[in-house]
Amino acid sequence: MFVATTLFLKDTMTPLNSGRKKEGVVGPRRFVYRTVSLDDIKLIKNGMKTTINDVVMGVSLAGLSRYLNTRYGEAKEDKGATEKKNNLPKNIRLRATLIMNVRPSSGIHGLAEMMEKGSKAKWGNKIGFVLLPFNIALQDDPLDYVRQMKATIDRKKHSREAMVTFFIIEMVLKLFGAKTAAFLLHRVVNHTTTCFSNIVGPVEEISFYGYPMVFIAPTVYGQPHGLMIHFLSYNNKMTLVLSVDEETVPNPHQAMR
């Protein structure tokens, strides 16, 4: 899948990527966020015997499906489409690029520990990709979105896709140099619809120069995706952040519903 995506396999043209700028050109972006209780997410997780990651991915699938359904409905001539009416075309290929750190020892380590001979704590990150498909469809039961994403993520966990893509990129970097490796990475990202990250933040409240931090909302700028989704847990809260291209997603608050 990684090789095919690099060479020719592109996602379906949808309202989430039809406004993408030309390659190498970054347009204005908007950033919106929403904070919810982490206890609510844990309640679903425990009831369905899944993980927090499964739940937030299910929430993302539900949001993407409903947002695209609304956008396709608005494009119809009769203008009578509602969110309950299925306006989605069939067989939409929509994938998210998940960037993962595959180094054996994760977390933060002291400098002295990293400099010890034979230490498992290595310098830097080892970045691999996972291409996660989203089955865009309307579901009567909202929990079906979580069930679908759990099944997809479970398959990906057994595929070792992140390790394989890391070794491919590392081999290309050693054989052909950084410019070719960067071109390869850009091709993969540019042929998918969105990028997704889910980070475990501090469990307790932290402060910055004595000022307590109420919430943390991470995001990035410069990627070719018209939509990027971030989840970060912090102090028993979960913050969802959308980074959107203004031309692609002119109404980001609607996508946040």
C-alpha positions in Angstrom: 0.0 0.0 0.0 2.8 2.4 0.9 4.6 1.8 -2.5 1.4 2.0 -4.5 0.5 5.3 -2.7 3.9 6.7 -3.5 3.7 5.8 -7.2 0.1 6.2 -8.2 -2.7 5.4 -5.7 -4.5 8.6 -4.7 -7.5 9.3 -2.5 -10.8 10.1 -4.0 -11.3 13.8 -4.9 -13.7 15.1 -2.2 -14.5 18.5 -0.7 -11.7 17.8 1.8 -9.0 17.9 -0.8 -10.4 19.5 -3.9 -9.2 23.0 -2.8 -5.7 21.9 -2.2 -3.1 24.3 -3.5 -0.5 23.5 -6.0 2.4 21.3 -4.9 4.8 23.3 -2.7 2.4 26.2 -2.2 0.9 26.7 1.3 -2.3 28.8 1.7 -3.8 30.5 4.7 -5.0 28.2 7.4 -7.4 28.3 10.3 -7.1 26.6 13.6 -10.2 25.6 15.7 -10.4 23.5 18.8 -12.8 21.9 21.3 -12.1 20.5 24.7 -14.2 17.6 26.2 -14.0 15.5 29.3 -11.6 12.6 29.2 -13.9 10.7 31.6 -16.6 10.7 28.9 -14.2 9.1 26.4 -13.1 6.6 29.1 -16.7 5.7 29.7 -17.1 4.7 26.1 -13.8 2.9 26.1 -14.6 0.8 29.1 -18.1 0.0 27.9 -16.9 -1.2 24.5 -13.7 -2.7 25.8 -11.6 -0.7 23.4 -8.8 1.9 23.8 -9.0 5.7 24.0 -7.3 5.8 20.5 -10.1 3.7 19.1 -12.7 6.0 20.5 -11.1 9.2 19.2 -10.6 7.6 15.8 -14.3 6.6 15.8 -15.2 10.2 16.6 -13.0 11.4 13.7 -14.7 8.9 11.3 -18.2 10.1 12.4 -17.2 13.7 12.0 -15.7 13.3 8.6 -18.7 11.2 7.4 -21.2 13.7 8.5 -19.3 16.7 7.3 -18.8 15.3 3.8 -22.4 14.3 3.7 -23.4 17.9 4.4 -21.0 19.3 1.8 -22.2 16.9 -0.9 -25.8 17.8 0.1 -25.1 21.5 -0.3 -23.7 20.9 -3.8 -27.0 19.4 -5.0 -29.3 21.6 -7.1 -32.4 20.9 -5.0 -30.7 22.3 -1.9 -33.1 20.1 0.1 -30.5 17.8 1.5 -30.3 17.3 5.3 -27.8 15.7 7.5 -30.1 12.7 7.9 -30.3 12.1 4.1 -27.4 10.1 2.6 -25.7 12.3 0.0 -22.4 10.4 0.0 -21.1 8.9 -3.2 -20.2 5.2 -3.0 -16.6 3.9 -2.7 -14.9 7.0 -1.3 -11.2 6.3 -0.7 -10.2 8.5 2.1 -7.0 7.8 4.2 -5.2 9.5 7.0 -1.4 9.5 7.3 -0.3 8.6 10.8 3.3 9.5 11.6 4.6 7.2 14.3 7.8 7.0 16.3 9.0 3.4 16.1 12.2 3.6 18.2 12.3 0.8 20.8 12.6 3.1 23.8 10.0 5.9 23.9 9.5 8.7 26.3 11.9 11.3 27.8 15.3 10.2 29.1 18.0 12.0 30.9 21.1 13.0 29.0 23.4 10.9 31.2 21.2 7.8 30.6 21.4 8.3 26.9 25.2 8.7 26.9 25.7 5.5 28.8 27.3 2.7 26.9 24.8 0.1 25.8 21.8 2.3 26.7 18.5 1.5 25.1 17.6 5.2 25.0 18.6 6.3 21.5 19.1 9.8 20.1 16.4 11.2 17.9 13.2 9.7 16.5 12.6 6.9 14.1 9.7 7.9 12.0 7.4 5.5 10.2 4.1 5.9 8.4 0.7 4.1 8.7 -1.9 4.7 6.1 -5.2 4.4 7.8 -8.4 4.0 5.7 -11.7 5.7 6.7 -14.9 4.0 5.6 -16.9 7.1 4.9 -20.6 6.3 5.5 -23.6 7.3 7.6 -24.3 4.9 10.5 -27.6 4.7 12.5 -25.7 3.7 15.7 -22.9 6.2 16.5 -20.9 3.4 18.2 -20.6 1.6 14.9 -18.0 4.2 14.0 -15.9 3.2 17.0 -16.3 -0.5 16.1 -15.2 0.1 12.5 -12.1 2.0 13.5 -11.2 -0.6 16.2 -11.3 -3.3 13.6 -9.2 -1.3 11.2 -6.6 -0.3 13.8 -6.4 -3.9 15.1 -5.4 -5.0 11.6 -2.8 -2.2 11.3 -1.3 -3.2 14.6 -0.5 -6.7 13.3 0.8 -5.4 9.9 4.0 -3.8 11.2 3.4 -1.1 8.5 5.2 1.6 10.5 8.4 -0.5 10.8 8.3 -1.4 7.1 7.9 2.2 6.0 10.6 3.4 8.3 13.1 0.9 6.8 12.1 1.9 3.3 12.6 5.5 4.0 15.9 4.8 5.8 17.1 2.8 2.8 16.2 5.5 0.3 17.9 8.1 2.5 21.2 6.1 2.6 21.2 5.2 -1.1 19.8 8.3 -2.8 20.1 11.1 -0.2 17.8 13.4 1.7 16.3 15.1 -1.3 14.9 11.9 -2.7 13.7 10.7 0.7 11.9 14.1 1.2 10.3 13.7 -2.2 9.1 10.2 -1.3 7.6 11.4 2.0 5.9 14.3 0.2 4.4 12.0 -2.4 2.8 9.8 0.3 1.4 12.8 2.2 0.1 14.5 -0.9 -1.7 11.3 -2.1 -3.8 11.0 1.1 -6.6 13.3 2.4 -5.7 14.1 6.0 -3.1 13.6 8.7 -3.9 12.5 12.2 -2.1 12.6 15.6 -3.1 11.5 19.1 -0.7 12.4 21.9 -0.8 11.5 25.6 -0.2 14.8 27.4 0.6 15.5 31.1 -1.8 13.8 33.6 -1.5 16.7 36.1 -1.7 20.4 35.5 1.6 22.0 34.5 2.7 25.6 34.6 4.8 27.9 32.4 6.9 30.4 34.3 4.5 30.1 37.2 1.4 30.5 35.1 -0.9 27.4 35.1 -1.7 26.0 31.6 -5.5 25.6 31.3 -5.3 23.5 28.1 -2.8 22.6 25.4 -3.8 22.7 21.7 -1.0 21.4 19.4 -1.0 21.9 15.7 1.4 22.3 12.7 1.7 24.5 9.6 3.1 23.9 6.1 1.7 20.4 5.3 -0.1 19.9 1.9 -3.2 18.4 3.6 -6.3 20.5 3.6 -7.2 19.1 7.0 -5.1 17.9 9.9 -6.6 16.4 13.1 -4.9 16.5 16.5 -6.0 15.0 19.8 -4.2 15.7 23.0 -5.1 14.5 26.5 -4.2 16.8 29.4 -5.3 17.0 33.0 -8.3 14.7 32.5 -9.4 16.6 29.4 -9.2 15.8 25.7 -8.6 18.7 23.2 -9.4 18.3 19.5 -7.6 20.7 17.2 -8.3 21.1 13.5 -5.8 22.7 11.2 -7.6 23.5 7.9 -6.8 25.2 4.6 -9.3 28.1 4.2 -10.0 27.2 0.6 -10.6 23.5 1.3 -12.6 23.8 4.6 -14.1 27.3 4.6 -16.4 26.4 7.6 -14.2 24.6 10.1 -16.6 25.0 13.0 -19.2 23.0 11.0 -16.6 20.2 10.7 -16.1 20.4 14.5 -19.8 19.6 15.3 
